[in-house]
Amino acid sequence: MPSLFDPVRAGDLQLHNRVVMAPLTRNRAPRAIPTPLMAEYYAQRASAGLLITEATAISHQGQGYADVPGLYGTEQLDAWKRVTDAVHARGGRIVTQLWHVGRVSHVDLQPDGQKPVAPSAIAAKTKTYLIKDGQGGFVDTSEPRALRAEELPGIVHDYRHAARNALSSAGFDGVEVHGANGYLLDQFLKRSSNHRTDDYGGSIENRARLLLEVMRAVVDEIGGGRTAIRLSPVTPANDVHDPDPQPLFEYVIRQLAPLGLSYVHVIEGATGGPREIPDRPFDYDALRRAYREAGGKGAWMVNNGYDGTLGQQALSRGADLVAYGRPYIANPDLVERLRTGAPLNAPDKTTFYGGGAKGYTDYPTLGQAARA
């Protein structure tokens, strides 16, 4: 049976171990441009088998929070190249998460103060993060407008373009398309947020259409072996819900299987919350079996509330990779701590969103703590 510390292949990526740093929004990219501090942050964590960046907007329209990075401008790409160079210098592998937030945004963040876009004109009962007069805080999202069918090819193009730039200009090893957590592609999938009556609404096949068009376009652009997807079948994050998620996601996963993906990243339960939701049961083993039965060869990544013991158990049940989120905030050497059973640093929650080095790059490794 493999351990968390054994190497593994994920598509075109050969990884040193099976411990993955999950995407973590930290709001430290003013004007959507990564900073030298971000290069230090990711390089500190390069001992992970794979780093997945914080969600990164594919376009200005795709932005939903203050000071999150983008992939749609030359200055952004040049800054990301400094991040990827720093990670590669330490022997790490890093992919970026491609993001369009859809309705989880605010007019203050949108081009020319326009409304955010969504499958349907239904406001999300959730909040976003704004910075005004130097102070950050959470506010209600703005009412969205429904995307017109003729606009959707442009959304697909933005994903394709961002994927190409991520590899050719920013130096990433691959991309992960964010199809989870109530953002745009997930909004199309789930019936609570998609009330359309055209070819992108109604049936499972129609609601999955945009996600699959995006995935096929990205694979066509950069190859399946460097393309991945993140899914969250039952999370209530950002006010999304589907009353019958099992057939929906088994359809999606079977359609993804022939694309030769690097990996499939599945959030089990509620994002950042319980791994099981009593009123939203879901069979994740059946989802993995559906993917394998349909010919899917990509690595299977599990996420949500894992520690070392649970991670090892997941590998014994058929997972290939285990993603860790918040433990990576305070533990840049998480792999070594899991390997040795060392205690974990506790994160400072007041520094999660926005700020500088405090609570970002100042957490000590085991070696630094021993020398202190």
KEKE-3310 file (N, C-alpha, C; in steps of 0.2 Angstrom, whole numbers, plus 5000, padded with zeros to 4 digits):
npx = (5004:5003:5011:5009:5021:5027:5032:5022:5013:5005:4996:5005:5014:5027:5027:5035:5030:5014:5007:4997:4996:4982:4972:4972:4964:4971:4972:4982:4987:4989:4980:4978:4990:5003:5015:5032:5032:5023:5029:5039:5031:5025:5037:5042:5034:5037:5041:5029:5021:5014:5009:4995:4990:4982:4965:4964:4960:4953:4949:4945:4932:4930:4934:4931:4934:4943:4960:4965:4974:4977:4976:4977:4984:4999:5008:5004:5006:5020:5024:5019:5028:5039:5035:5033:5046:5053:5048:5051:5065:5067:5064:5051:5034:5021:5004:4991:4976:4962:4950:4933:4922:4909:4893:4897:4902:4905:4899:4909:4921:4920:4922:4920:4910:4900:4886:4889:4891:4881:4873:4859:4849:4850:4853:4867:4867:4878:4894:4907:4924:4930:4941:4943:4948:4960:4956:4950:4936:4921:4907:4890:4887:4884:4869:4867:4868:4860:4870:4870:4867:4875:4886:4894:4903:4914:4917:4922:4933:4941:4945:4953:4963:4969:4974:4984:4992:4996:5005:5014:5019:5019:5025:5019:5017:5005:4987:4973:4956:4943:4930:4921:4913:4903:4906:4907:4906:4901:4890:4882:4881:4872:4855:4849:4855:4854:4843:4840:4832:4837:4850:4859:4853:4842:4841:4853:4863:4863:4865:4878:4885:4893:4904:4910:4913:4922:4932:4936:4941:4952:4960:4962:4971:4982:4984:4979:4986:4991:4981:4968:4954:4943:4930:4915:4903:4893:4895:4889:4894:4894:4881:4875:4866:4861:4847:4849:4863:4871:4868:4871:4885:4891:4888:4895:4908:4910:4910:4922:4931:4937:4947:4960:4965:4976:4973:4959:4951:4943:4931:4926:4911:4906:4915:4928:4921:4911:4914:4904:4888:4872:4860:4863:4868:4881:4890:4906:4915:4908:4908:4922:4923:4915:4922:4934:4928:4924:4935:4944:4960:4967:4975:4967:4962:4959:4950:4947:4947:4957:4970:4986:4983:4970:4973:4982:4973:4964:4972:4973:4960:4959:4962:4974:4981:4982:4974:4979:4973:4970:4980:4992:4993:5000:5010:5023:5032:5024:5024:5036:5032:5021:5027:5035:5027:5026:5021:5008:5010:4999:4987:4985:4970:4966:4974:4972:4966:4971:4984:5001:5017:5016:5008:5009:5021:5029:5028:5037:5048:5051:5065:5069:5062:5068:5080:5078)
npy = (4994:5011:5025:5042:5048:5042:5043:5048:5048:5060:5062:5071:5075:5071:5068:5071:5066:5062:5072:5086:5104:5112:5124:5141:5155:5171:5184:5194:5201:5215:5225:5213:5207:5196:5196:5198:5193:5183:5174:5170:5164:5153:5146:5142:5132:5122:5108:5100:5087:5093:5109:5119:5134:5148:5152:5159:5173:5172:5182:5200:5201:5189:5191:5191:5195:5206:5210:5197:5186:5188:5181:5187:5198:5206:5210:5203:5190:5190:5192:5181:5172:5174:5168:5155:5152:5153:5142:5131:5132:5126:5113:5110:5107:5116:5121:5131:5137:5140:5152:5158:5168:5170:5174:5177:5190:5208:5224:5234:5227:5223:5226:5243:5244:5235:5223:5208:5192:5177:5160:5162:5176:5176:5181:5177:5171:5175:5181:5193:5199:5215:5229:5244:5261:5256:5246:5230:5220:5210:5209:5209:5200:5207:5209:5198:5197:5187:5177:5179:5167:5169:5174:5164:5157:5166:5165:5152:5154:5163:5154:5145:5154:5159:5147:5143:5155:5152:5142:5144:5158:5161:5150:5139:5122:5116:5117:5119:5118:5127:5120:5121:5124:5133:5143:5150:5139:5129:5135:5134:5120:5116:5115:5125:5137:5138:5142:5141:5140:5136:5129:5127:5124:5116:5100:5087:5085:5097:5107:5103:5106:5119:5117:5106:5110:5120:5112:5103:5113:5118:5107:5104:5115:5114:5101:5085:5079:5090:5096:5098:5096:5103:5098:5099:5090:5092:5103:5117:5129:5146:5147:5136:5122:5106:5095:5082:5076:5065:5057:5068:5072:5060:5059:5070:5066:5054:5060:5067:5057:5052:5062:5062:5067:5076:5075:5072:5082:5081:5088:5083:5083:5098:5112:5116:5113:5101:5083:5075:5078:5077:5079:5079:5067:5058:5047:5045:5035:5028:5038:5039:5026:5026:5035:5028:5016:5022:5024:5033:5039:5048:5054:5052:5064:5068:5079:5088:5091:5082:5073:5066:5053:5050:5053:5043:5032:5036:5034:5020:5016:5019:5032:5043:5055:5067:5082:5096:5109:5122:5117:5120:5133:5137:5129:5127:5117:5105:5092:5086:5087:5079:5067:5064:5064:5076:5090:5102:5119:5132:5141:5159:5166:5178:5184:5178:5183:5196:5208:5207:5200:5195:5181:5174:5172:5170:5159:5146:5133:5116:5115:5128:5131:5123:5129:5141)
npz = (5000:4996:5004:5011:5008:4997:4980:4965:4950:4941:4928:4917:4927:4938:4954:4970:4982:4990:4996:4995:4993:4996:4987:4993:4998:5000:4999:4996:4985:4978:4966:4958:4956:4958:4972:4978:4991:4990:4982:4990:5000:4993:4989:5001:5004:4996:4997:4997:4988:4977:4974:4974:4968:4976:4971:4955:4945:4928:4921:4921:4923:4930:4943:4960:4973:4984:4980:4975:4965:4947:4930:4918:4913:4907:4917:4928:4924:4922:4936:4941:4936:4943:4955:4951:4947:4959:4966:4958:4959:4972:4969:4968:4962:4954:4951:4944:4949:4940:4939:4939:4946:4944:4950:4963:4968:4967:4963:4964:4961:4948:4930:4925:4935:4933:4934:4942:4934:4930:4929:4930:4935:4950:4966:4976:4992:5001:5005:5000:4999:5002:5001:5008:5009:5015:5024:5026:5023:5025:5014:5008:4993:4976:4966:4952:4934:4921:4911:4893:4880:4869:4875:4881:4873:4874:4888:4888:4880:4888:4898:4891:4886:4897:4902:4893:4894:4907:4907:4896:4898:4912:4918:4925:4930:4927:4926:4936:4934:4942:4947:4958:4974:4973:4963:4946:4936:4944:4948:4936:4936:4946:4952:4961:4958:4944:4933:4920:4903:4891:4881:4891:4903:4914:4910:4916:4907:4900:4910:4913:4902:4900:4909:4904:4891:4894:4900:4889:4880:4887:4888:4875:4872:4881:4884:4891:4901:4909:4914:4926:4937:4949:4960:4969:4976:4986:4994:5003:5001:4996:4994:4985:4979:4974:4972:4969:4968:4965:4953:4944:4946:4943:4930:4925:4929:4921:4909:4909:4910:4897:4894:4898:4910:4922:4936:4947:4958:4972:4984:4999:5007:5016:5011:5021:5032:5040:5035:5032:5027:5034:5028:5015:5008:5000:4989:4988:4985:4975:4965:4962:4957:4945:4937:4935:4929:4917:4911:4916:4920:4927:4942:4958:4969:4986:4998:5012:5028:5032:5041:5045:5048:5043:5030:5026:5027:5017:5005:5006:5002:4989:4985:4977:4980:4993:4998:5008:5017:5027:5037:5030:5030:5042:5043:5034:5032:5031:5026:5032:5045:5045:5042:5053:5063:5071:5081:5075:5070:5076:5067:5064:5064:5062:5052:5040:5029:5018:5022:5027:5029:5042:5049:5037:5030:5041:5049:5059:5053:5058:5060:5062:5073:5082:5083:5089)
capx = (5000:5007:5011:5009:5027:5029:5031:5016:5013:4998:4996:5012:5018:5030:5027:5039:5025:5006:5004:4996:4994:4976:4971:4970:4964:4975:4971:4989:4989:4986:4979:4978:4997:5007:5020:5038:5030:5019:5035:5042:5026:5025:5043:5043:5030:5039:5042:5023:5021:5011:5006:4990:4989:4975:4961:4967:4954:4954:4948:4943:4925:4930:4936:4926:4937:4949:4967:4966:4978:4974:4981:4974:4988:5006:5011:5002:5010:5027:5024:5018:5034:5044:5033:5035:5054:5055:5046:5055:5072:5067:5062:5043:5029:5015:4999:4987:4968:4958:4944:4928:4918:4902:4889:4900:4907:4903:4900:4915:4926:4918:4924:4915:4905:4894:4884:4892:4887:4878:4868:4853:4849:4848:4858:4870:4866:4885:4898:4914:4929:4932:4946:4941:4952:4965:4953:4947:4930:4916:4901:4885:4888:4879:4864:4870:4863:4861:4874:4867:4870:4881:4892:4897:4910:4919:4920:4927:4940:4945:4948:4958:4968:4972:4978:4990:4997:4999:5011:5019:5021:5020:5029:5016:5017:4999:4981:4967:4950:4939:4922:4918:4912:4898:4908:4903:4905:4897:4883:4879:4879:4867:4849:4848:4858:4853:4836:4840:4828:4841:4854:4863:4849:4837:4844:4860:4867:4863:4869:4885:4888:4898:4910:4913:4916:4929:4938:4939:4945:4959:4964:4964:4976:4988:4985:4975:4991:4993:4974:4964:4947:4941:4923:4912:4897:4887:4896:4884:4898:4892:4873:4873:4863:4857:4843:4851:4869:4874:4868:4874:4892:4893:4888:4901:4915:4911:4912:4928:4936:4941:4951:4966:4967:4981:4970:4953:4951:4936:4930:4921:4907:4906:4921:4930:4917:4910:4916:4898:4882:4867:4854:4866:4872:4885:4894:4912:4918:4905:4910:4928:4922:4912:4927:4938:4925:4923:4942:4948:4967:4970:4976:4961:4964:4953:4951:4943:4948:4962:4976:4990:4980:4965:4976:4984:4967:4961:4976:4972:4954:4960:4965:4981:4984:4978:4975:4978:4972:4972:4987:4998:4994:5004:5016:5027:5035:5019:5026:5040:5028:5016:5031:5038:5022:5028:5015:5008:5009:4992:4986:4982:4965:4966:4979:4970:4964:4974:4990:5008:5021:5013:5003:5009:5028:5033:5028:5043:5048:5054:5072:5069:5059:5073:5086:5075)
capy = (5000:5017:5030:5049:5050:5039:5047:5046:5052:5063:5064:5073:5077:5067:5071:5068:5063:5062:5077:5092:5110:5115:5132:5145:5162:5175:5192:5198:5202:5221:5226:5207:5206:5193:5200:5194:5190:5177:5170:5167:5160:5146:5143:5139:5126:5118:5101:5097:5084:5098:5116:5122:5141:5151:5153:5165:5175:5171:5189:5205:5199:5183:5193:5191:5197:5211:5208:5191:5187:5186:5178:5190:5204:5204:5211:5197:5184:5191:5191:5173:5168:5174:5163:5148:5151:5152:5135:5126:5132:5122:5107:5109:5107:5120:5122:5137:5136:5144:5154:5163:5167:5171:5179:5178:5196:5214:5229:5237:5223:5222:5231:5248:5244:5232:5218:5201:5187:5171:5157:5165:5182:5175:5183:5172:5173:5175:5188:5194:5203:5221:5233:5251:5265:5252:5241:5224:5217:5206:5213:5205:5200:5211:5205:5197:5197:5181:5177:5177:5161:5171:5176:5158:5155:5170:5163:5146:5157:5165:5149:5143:5159:5159:5140:5144:5159:5150:5137:5147:5164:5161:5144:5134:5115:5114:5121:5116:5122:5127:5119:5119:5129:5138:5148:5150:5132:5125:5138:5131:5113:5115:5118:5131:5143:5138:5141:5143:5136:5135:5123:5127:5123:5110:5093:5086:5086:5104:5110:5101:5108:5124:5115:5101:5114:5123:5107:5101:5118:5118:5101:5105:5120:5113:5094:5083:5078:5095:5099:5095:5099:5103:5097:5099:5088:5093:5108:5122:5135:5151:5146:5132:5116:5102:5090:5075:5077:5059:5056:5074:5071:5054:5060:5074:5062:5050:5064:5069:5052:5052:5068:5061:5073:5075:5073:5075:5085:5081:5091:5079:5086:5105:5115:5119:5111:5093:5079:5072:5082:5072:5080:5079:5061:5057:5041:5047:5029:5027:5043:5037:5020:5029:5038:5022:5012:5026:5024:5039:5037:5053:5053:5054:5068:5069:5085:5091:5089:5077:5073:5061:5046:5050:5053:5037:5028:5037:5030:5013:5015:5020:5039:5044:5061:5070:5089:5099:5117:5126:5115:5123:5140:5138:5124:5127:5110:5100:5085:5083:5086:5072:5061:5063:5065:5082:5094:5107:5126:5134:5147:5165:5167:5186:5186:5174:5187:5202:5209:5206:5194:5192:5176:5172:5169:5170:5153:5143:5126:5112:5117:5135:5131:5120:5134:5147)
capz = (5000:4996:5009:5009:5006:4991:4974:4961:4944:4940:4921:4915:4932:4942:4961:4975:4987:4988:5000:4991:4996:4993:4986:4999:4996:5006:4998:4996:4978:4976:4959:4956:4954:4964:4975:4980:4997:4988:4979:4996:5003:4990:4989:5008:5005:4990:4999:4995:4981:4972:4976:4970:4970:4977:4965:4951:4940:4921:4917:4926:4925:4934:4949:4965:4980:4983:4981:4973:4959:4940:4924:4911:4911:4906:4923:4932:4921:4924:4943:4943:4933:4948:4960:4949:4947:4966:4968:4954:4962:4977:4967:4969:4957:4955:4946:4946:4949:4935:4943:4937:4952:4943:4954:4970:4967:4969:4958:4965:4958:4941:4925:4925:4940:4930:4938:4941:4929:4933:4924:4931:4939:4957:4970:4981:4999:5004:5006:4997:5003:4999:5004:5007:5014:5018:5028:5023:5027:5021:5012:5004:4985:4972:4962:4946:4928:4918:4905:4887:4877:4865:4879:4884:4870:4877:4894:4887:4877:4893:4901:4886:4885:4904:4903:4888:4897:4914:4905:4892:4901:4919:4920:4929:4928:4924:4928:4939:4933:4948:4946:4964:4979:4971:4958:4940:4933:4949:4948:4931:4937:4952:4951:4965:4954:4937:4931:4913:4899:4885:4881:4897:4909:4914:4911:4919:4901:4898:4916:4913:4896:4900:4912:4899:4885:4896:4901:4882:4877:4890:4886:4868:4872:4884:4885:4897:4906:4913:4916:4931:4939:4956:4961:4976:4974:4990:4998:5003:5000:4992:4992:4980:4981:4970:4976:4967:4966:4963:4945:4941:4946:4940:4923:4924:4929:4916:4903:4910:4910:4891:4893:4900:4915:4927:4942:4949:4965:4975:4990:5002:5012:5016:5011:5027:5037:5041:5030:5030:5028:5035:5023:5008:5007:4993:4989:4984:4982:4968:4960:4959:4952:4939:4934:4933:4924:4911:4908:4918:4922:4931:4949:4962:4975:4991:5001:5017:5035:5032:5044:5042:5048:5038:5023:5024:5026:5010:5000:5006:4999:4982:4983:4975:4982:4998:4999:5015:5016:5033:5040:5026:5032:5048:5043:5028:5031:5033:5024:5037:5051:5045:5042:5059:5069:5075:5082:5070:5072:5076:5062:5067:5060:5061:5047:5035:5023:5018:5026:5025:5031:5048:5048:5030:5029:5047:5053:5059:5052:5064:5061:5064:5080:5086:5084:5093)
cpx = (5004:5006:5011:5015:5031:5028:5025:5016:5006:4998:5004:5017:5020:5031:5031:5036:5018:5003:5003:4994:4988:4976:4969:4970:4967:4974:4977:4991:4986:4985:4979:4985:5001:5013:5026:5036:5027:5024:5038:5038:5026:5031:5044:5039:5031:5040:5035:5024:5019:5008:5001:4989:4982:4972:4963:4962:4957:4953:4946:4936:4925:4932:4930:4928:4942:4956:4968:4970:4974:4979:4979:4978:4995:5010:5010:5006:5017:5028:5023:5024:5039:5042:5035:5042:5056:5054:5050:5063:5073:5065:5055:5040:5023:5011:4995:4980:4965:4951:4940:4923:4910:4898:4892:4905:4903:4904:4907:4921:4925:4921:4918:4910:4899:4892:4888:4888:4886:4874:4862:4853:4846:4854:4861:4869:4873:4888:4904:4918:4931:4937:4944:4945:4957:4962:4949:4941:4925:4909:4896:4887:4882:4874:4867:4865:4865:4865:4869:4871:4876:4887:4897:4903:4915:4922:4924:4933:4944:4948:4954:4964:4972:4976:4984:4995:5000:5005:5016:5022:5023:5024:5026:5017:5011:4993:4976:4961:4945:4932:4919:4916:4908:4900:4905:4901:4900:4890:4879:4877:4873:4861:4847:4850:4857:4846:4835:4835:4831:4845:4859:4860:4844:4840:4851:4864:4868:4867:4876:4889:4894:4905:4914:4916:4922:4934:4940:4943:4952:4963:4967:4970:4982:4989:4982:4980:4993:4987:4971:4958:4946:4933:4921:4905:4891:4889:4891:4887:4895:4885:4872:4870:4860:4854:4845:4858:4873:4874:4871:4881:4895:4893:4894:4907:4916:4913:4919:4934:4940:4946:4958:4969:4973:4979:4963:4953:4944:4936:4924:4917:4907:4913:4923:4926:4917:4911:4909:4892:4876:4861:4857:4871:4875:4890:4900:4916:4915:4907:4917:4928:4919:4917:4932:4935:4924:4930:4946:4955:4970:4970:4969:4964:4958:4955:4945:4944:4953:4968:4980:4987:4975:4967:4978:4978:4964:4965:4974:4965:4954:4961:4972:4985:4979:4979:4974:4978:4975:4979:4993:4998:5000:5010:5019:5030:5030:5021:5031:5036:5024:5021:5034:5033:5023:5021:5014:5007:5001:4991:4983:4977:4964:4970:4977:4969:4967:4980:4996:5011:5018:5007:5003:5016:5032:5032:5034:5042:5051:5061:5072:5067:5064:5079:5084:5077)
cpy = (5006:5021:5037:5051:5047:5043:5044:5050:5054:5066:5065:5075:5072:5070:5067:5064:5064:5068:5083:5098:5112:5122:5135:5152:5166:5182:5196:5200:5209:5222:5219:5204:5202:5197:5195:5191:5183:5172:5166:5162:5153:5143:5139:5132:5121:5110:5097:5093:5089:5103:5118:5129:5143:5152:5160:5167:5174:5178:5193:5203:5193:5185:5193:5194:5202:5208:5200:5191:5186:5183:5181:5196:5202:5205:5206:5191:5184:5190:5184:5170:5169:5169:5156:5147:5149:5144:5130:5126:5128:5115:5105:5109:5111:5121:5128:5135:5142:5146:5159:5163:5168:5176:5180:5184:5202:5219:5233:5234:5222:5227:5236:5248:5240:5226:5212:5197:5181:5167:5160:5171:5181:5177:5177:5175:5171:5181:5187:5198:5209:5225:5240:5255:5261:5247:5236:5222:5213:5209:5208:5206:5204:5206:5204:5198:5190:5182:5175:5171:5163:5173:5170:5156:5160:5168:5157:5149:5159:5160:5146:5147:5159:5152:5141:5149:5156:5145:5141:5154:5164:5155:5139:5127:5112:5118:5116:5120:5121:5126:5118:5125:5135:5144:5146:5143:5128:5128:5135:5124:5112:5119:5124:5137:5143:5136:5142:5138:5135:5129:5122:5126:5118:5103:5093:5088:5093:5108:5109:5104:5113:5121:5110:5105:5117:5118:5104:5106:5119:5112:5101:5110:5118:5105:5091:5081:5083:5099:5095:5099:5098:5103:5097:5097:5091:5099:5114:5129:5140:5150:5142:5125:5113:5096:5083:5075:5071:5058:5062:5073:5065:5055:5064:5070:5057:5054:5066:5064:5051:5057:5067:5066:5071:5072:5076:5076:5085:5083:5086:5082:5094:5108:5119:5117:5103:5089:5076:5077:5078:5073:5080:5073:5060:5051:5043:5041:5027:5032:5041:5031:5022:5031:5033:5018:5015:5027:5030:5036:5042:5051:5056:5058:5069:5075:5086:5088:5083:5078:5068:5054:5045:5050:5047:5032:5029:5034:5023:5011:5017:5027:5039:5050:5064:5077:5091:5106:5121:5124:5118:5130:5141:5134:5123:5120:5105:5093:5082:5082:5080:5066:5059:5063:5071:5086:5100:5114:5128:5140:5153:5167:5174:5188:5181:5178:5194:5203:5208:5200:5191:5187:5173:5169:5169:5164:5149:5136:5122:5114:5124:5135:5128:5125:5140:5147)
cpz = (5000:5002:5006:5006:5000:4985:4970:4955:4943:4933:4919:4921:4937:4949:4966:4980:4986:4993:4995:4995:4992:4991:4992:4998:5002:5005:4999:4989:4976:4968:4955:4953:4959:4966:4976:4986:4995:4985:4985:5000:5000:4990:4996:5008:4999:4991:4998:4988:4976:4976:4971:4972:4972:4971:4961:4945:4933:4917:4923:4928:4930:4941:4954:4972:4979:4984:4980:4966:4952:4936:4918:4909:4911:4913:4928:4930:4923:4931:4945:4941:4939:4954:4957:4949:4954:4968:4965:4957:4968:4976:4968:4962:4959:4950:4949:4945:4945:4938:4939:4942:4950:4947:4961:4969:4969:4964:4958:4962:4951:4936:4925:4930:4938:4935:4937:4936:4932:4928:4924:4936:4946:4961:4975:4988:5003:5003:5002:5001:4999:5004:5003:5012:5018:5023:5024:5027:5022:5020:5008:4996:4982:4968:4955:4940:4925:4912:4899:4884:4873:4868:4881:4880:4872:4883:4893:4884:4883:4897:4897:4886:4892:4905:4899:4892:4904:4912:4901:4894:4908:4922:4925:4926:4925:4927:4931:4938:4939:4946:4952:4968:4977:4967:4951:4937:4938:4949:4942:4932:4942:4951:4955:4961:4947:4935:4924:4909:4892:4885:4886:4903:4908:4915:4914:4913:4900:4904:4916:4907:4896:4903:4907:4893:4888:4897:4894:4879:4880:4889:4879:4868:4875:4886:4891:4903:4911:4915:4921:4933:4946:4956:4968:4976:4979:4995:4998:5002:4995:4989:4986:4982:4975:4973:4974:4964:4963:4956:4942:4941:4943:4932:4921:4924:4924:4909:4903:4909:4903:4890:4895:4905:4919:4933:4942:4956:4968:4982:4993:5007:5011:5016:5017:5033:5038:5034:5027:5032:5028:5030:5016:5007:5000:4994:4984:4981:4975:4963:4957:4955:4946:4935:4931:4928:4917:4908:4910:4922:4927:4939:4953:4968:4979:4995:5006:5024:5036:5037:5042:5042:5043:5031:5021:5023:5019:5005:5000:5003:4992:4980:4981:4978:4988:4999:5006:5014:5022:5036:5036:5028:5037:5048:5036:5027:5033:5032:5029:5043:5051:5045:5049:5065:5073:5076:5077:5074:5071:5071:5066:5062:5058:5055:5040:5028:5023:5023:5023:5027:5037:5047:5041:5029:5035:5052:5053:5057:5058:5065:5064:5072:5085:5088:5088:5100)
residu = (MET:PRO:SER:LEU:PHE:ASP:PRO:VAL:ARG:ALA:GLY:ASP:LEU:GLN:LEU:HIS:ASN:ARG:VAL:VAL:MET:ALA:PRO:LEU:THR:ARG:ASN:ARG:ALA:PRO:ARG:ALA:ILE:PRO:THR:PRO:LEU:MET:ALA:GLU:TYR:TYR:ALA:GLN:ARG:ALA:SER:ALA:GLY:LEU:LEU:ILE:THR:GLU:ALA:THR:ALA:ILE:SER:HIS:GLN:GLY:GLN:GLY:TYR:ALA:ASP:VAL:PRO:GLY:LEU:TYR:GLY:THR:GLU:GLN:LEU:ASP:ALA:TRP:LYS:ARG:VAL:THR:ASP:ALA:VAL:HIS:ALA:ARG:GLY:GLY:ARG:ILE:VAL:THR:GLN:LEU:TRP:HIS:VAL:GLY:ARG:VAL:SER:HIS:VAL:ASP:LEU:GLN:PRO:ASP:GLY:GLN:LYS:PRO:VAL:ALA:PRO:SER:ALA:ILE:ALA:ALA:LYS:THR:LYS:THR:TYR:LEU:ILE:LYS:ASP:GLY:GLN:GLY:GLY:PHE:VAL:ASP:THR:SER:GLU:PRO:ARG:ALA:LEU:ARG:ALA:GLU:GLU:LEU:PRO:GLY:ILE:VAL:HIS:ASP:TYR:ARG:HIS:ALA:ALA:ARG:ASN:ALA:LEU:SER:SER:ALA:GLY:PHE:ASP:GLY:VAL:GLU:VAL:HIS:GLY:ALA:ASN:GLY:TYR:LEU:LEU:ASP:GLN:PHE:LEU:LYS:ARG:SER:SER:ASN:HIS:ARG:THR:ASP:ASP:TYR:GLY:GLY:SER:ILE:GLU:ASN:ARG:ALA:ARG:LEU:LEU:LEU:GLU:VAL:MET:ARG:ALA:VAL:VAL:ASP:GLU:ILE:GLY:GLY:GLY:ARG:THR:ALA:ILE:ARG:LEU:SER:PRO:VAL:THR:PRO:ALA:ASN:ASP:VAL:HIS:ASP:PRO:ASP:PRO:GLN:PRO:LEU:PHE:GLU:TYR:VAL:ILE:ARG:GLN:LEU:ALA:PRO:LEU:GLY:LEU:SER:TYR:VAL:HIS:VAL:ILE:GLU:GLY:ALA:THR:GLY:GLY:PRO:ARG:GLU:ILE:PRO:ASP:ARG:PRO:PHE:ASP:TYR:ASP:ALA:LEU:ARG:ARG:ALA:TYR:ARG:GLU:ALA:GLY:GLY:LYS:GLY:ALA:TRP:MET:VAL:ASN:ASN:GLY:TYR:ASP:GLY:THR:LEU:GLY:GLN:GLN:ALA:LEU:SER:ARG:GLY:ALA:ASP:LEU:VAL:ALA:TYR:GLY:ARG:PRO:TYR:ILE:ALA:ASN:PRO:ASP:LEU:VAL:GLU:ARG:LEU:ARG:THR:GLY:ALA:PRO:LEU:ASN:ALA:PRO:ASP:LYS:THR:THR:PHE:TYR:GLY:GLY:GLY:ALA:LYS:GLY:TYR:THR:ASP:TYR:PRO:THR:LEU:GLY:GLN:ALA:ALA:ARG:ALA)
# end
